[in-house]
Amino acid sequence: MTERGQRMLKCTVRRSRQLSAESIDKDFQTSCGFQISTTVCRELHGMGFHGRAAASNPYITKCNAKHRMQWCKARHHWTLEQIPA
């Protein structure tokens, strides 16, 4: 892939990061005009773009957050020797 093609691919991805690899491939092919398939995925990985799902954070209730804060405040003055192993 040429340097110009790489720049165009990077712009396509940055415009819409939620697209799948297939739709990025279609958008790229319509804008550039040449037919490629596996090269798009390889180039995206080379540029540092990887398809990953966002990690879900556990829901913390107000009661649990209050207890956590109390626990932390009770132990904020501890030294390394006082921490249980």
Secondary structure, 3 states (H helix, E strand, C coil): CCHHHHHHHHHHHHHCCCCCHHHHHHHHHHHHCCCCCHHHHHHHHHHCCCCCCCCCCCCCCHHHHHHHHHHHHHHCCCCHHHCCC
